[in-house]
Amino acid sequence: MAYNRELLRVMRHKRIRKKVSGTPERPRMCIKRSLKHTYAQLVDDVTGKTLLTVSTLSKELKGKLKTGDNQAAAEAIGSLLAKKCIEKGIKNIVFDRSGYIYHGKVKKLAEAARKEGLVF
């Protein structure tokens, strides 16, 4: 059976989500990439609530970025998310890359969040 790349990513994501879970003390940071934008959010899986969300469509980033689908945009999202987490008192998180390979946009987002002080 022939699988396309997105179907393989979804299958990998389902397998990973069995193991990765967020708690109120250590929420899960999940990432979504599209062709035009990048999104990141903090989720508490115990209560089923989204604690924080940042994307290239956010008010803070909308006018500053030239385009929303490059590594510079992902880096800006990571640093903004980390700053908002620190303001809310969250330092430790669980990183959920949503089945994406750890390079490019995903890697830049994670490194920027680590540089701002998040631990994962």
C-alpha positions in Angstrom: 0.0 0.0 0.0 1.4 3.4 -0.9 1.3 6.1 1.8 1.8 9.7 1.2 4.0 11.9 3.4 1.1 13.5 5.4 -0.5 10.2 6.1 2.7 8.8 7.5 3.1 12.0 9.7 -0.4 11.5 11.1 0.3 7.9 11.9 3.5 8.8 13.6 1.7 11.6 15.5 -0.9 9.2 16.8 1.7 6.7 18.0 3.6 9.5 19.8 0.5 11.0 21.4 0.0 7.7 23.3 3.1 8.5 25.3 3.3 12.4 25.4 0.8 14.1 27.7 0.6 17.5 29.4 -0.2 18.2 33.0 -1.0 21.5 34.7 2.6 21.7 36.1 4.1 20.6 32.7 1.9 21.4 29.8 2.4 20.0 26.3 3.6 22.4 23.6 2.3 21.2 20.2 3.1 22.6 16.8 1.2 22.8 13.6 2.7 23.8 10.3 0.9 24.8 7.2 2.2 26.1 3.9 1.4 29.7 4.9 1.6 29.8 8.7 3.0 28.2 11.8 1.1 27.6 15.1 2.2 26.6 18.6 0.0 26.1 21.7 0.3 24.9 25.2 -2.2 22.3 26.2 -3.2 20.8 29.6 -4.3 17.3 28.7 -5.6 16.5 32.2 -8.3 19.2 32.0 -8.4 19.3 28.2 -7.8 23.1 28.0 -5.5 25.2 25.9 -3.5 27.4 28.1 -1.7 29.6 25.6 -1.5 29.9 21.8 0.8 31.8 19.5 1.0 31.8 15.7 2.1 34.0 12.8 -1.4 35.4 12.9 -1.1 36.7 16.4 -1.4 40.4 17.0 2.1 40.7 18.4 3.7 39.2 15.3 1.3 40.0 12.4 3.0 43.3 11.2 6.6 42.4 12.1 7.0 39.3 9.9 7.5 39.4 6.2 6.1 35.9 5.7 4.6 33.3 8.1 6.1 30.2 6.6 9.8 30.5 7.1 12.4 29.7 9.8 12.5 33.3 11.0 8.8 33.3 11.7 9.1 30.0 13.6 11.9 31.5 15.7 9.8 34.5 16.5 6.9 32.3 17.5 9.2 30.2 19.8 10.6 33.3 21.6 7.1 34.9 22.0 5.6 31.7 23.3 8.5 31.3 25.8 8.1 34.9 27.0 4.3 34.4 27.6 5.0 31.1 29.4 7.5 32.8 31.8 4.9 35.5 32.5 2.3 32.9 33.4 4.9 31.1 35.6 5.4 28.1 33.4 9.1 27.0 33.0 8.8 23.3 32.3 7.0 21.9 29.3 6.6 18.7 27.2 7.5 19.2 23.6 5.2 17.5 21.0 6.5 18.0 17.5 3.3 16.5 16.1 5.1 13.9 14.0 7.2 16.5 12.1 10.9 15.8 11.6 13.0 17.8 14.0 14.7 20.2 11.6 14.0 23.4 9.9 11.0 25.3 11.3 10.4 22.9 14.1 14.0 23.0 15.3 14.2 26.8 15.1 11.0 27.1 17.1 12.3 24.7 19.8 15.7 26.4 20.0 14.2 29.8 20.3 12.0 28.7 23.2 14.9 27.1 25.0 17.0 30.2 24.5 14.3 32.3 26.2 14.2 30.0 29.3 11.8 27.1 28.7 13.0 23.6 29.8 12.0 20.6 27.9 
